[in-house]
Amino acid sequence: MFLSLLLISIAFSLISQYFFGLPYGWNIEATNSMVPELNPGCVVFIMPLLGKPHVGEIVAYKPPFYNHYIVHEIIEEKACGYITKGIHNKFPDPWIVKTCWIKGFVPVILGRPISIPYIGYAISTLNTIQGKIYALIAIFGIYMLLEIINKNKIEIMQRKKYKLNTKLIFSTLFVMFFIVFFVIFSVNTILTRAQWTSTCAPSFLTKKEIGVSFKIGVVPVCKNITLILPVNVSKFIFKFPLAILFYSNTSNLQLIGNKTIYSSSNVTFMLNSGKGGFKSANVGFLIVPELLPYYIMEDLFSFSPLLFLVVYSAFLSSIILGIIIIVSKLLSLSY
């Protein structure tokens, strides 16, 4: 079980870091900027960021002028971003960290970030793509060696062990598929804050002012305003209907019009500007293949985007695992 979990975590790191260019998984802390929370040589686990970062959270971000991620703590929130600082550093980072720079965070359990001390020194020489692949191969080798040793037991124990291993293999595949889908969909989930200012002064609103950040700008007071968000989607080999999922903690901003598309299209929202003053709302936005009834997907996402990601990733993982099980049984029958 330990080897399986280790294999999954390394595979998760490989997929996120070298296929998607994201910092998720195990990362070696190379500096002393986060002492005493994270010491040099430890490995720290980074998860996809869901929701809005907050003060006191340890985040992983990558400025456009750097070629690596920085893991520091948020100490202050600004109108245009965040101020971050290494706990051990005397001064904050010399820039304002924009939300789009932040890709992940370090989970905290019992007040301590998830990390393994000292092991980073031992694997620092493996901190390359080739090194991690060799480590993965070595773990597979140990895994297979244990299987060969187990085959020396009596036939009854072999059968019981075979059944147990079959379940373990399928469980491991399910977890791996789940992690992959969860990472893909969480990265493409937009969780942000819609902001607008209602005023009696004349204002002009065009679709050019509307983007994924939902910085709506200045709008007239007490008006229902149509907002148009152009959406570009990738072309699929098979034309799946794509469900547009939207989450908002206020009824002032609602998704209207077509909620299912087949290609690049415009998505229409209705904004009630309200009385004069600054307004804001927490919003979420995601486009995924409509593989479940839309009303189920809509209810889950509107209730909690995180809950939807868990359920949808588990559903897709179950489908793929079911196909694998059926194919394996058909192959076993053919022999």
ZIRA-V487056 format. One record per helix or strand of 3 or more residues. SS is the DSSP state (2 for helix, 1 for strand). FROM is the first residue (numbers start at 1). LEN is the number of residues. If there is no record, write none. Layout:
SS/FROM/LEN ; SS/FROM/LEN
//
This chain:
2/2/18 ; 1/25/4 ; 1/43/6 ; 1/58/4 ; 1/70/9 ; 1/81/5 ; 2/99/3 ; 1/102/4 ; 2/119/8 ; 2/129/22 ; 2/155/33 ; 1/190/10 ; 2/207/3 ; 1/215/6 ; 1/224/8 ; 1/242/7 ; 1/253/4 ; 1/265/8 ; 1/277/13 ; 2/294/10 ; 2/305/30
//
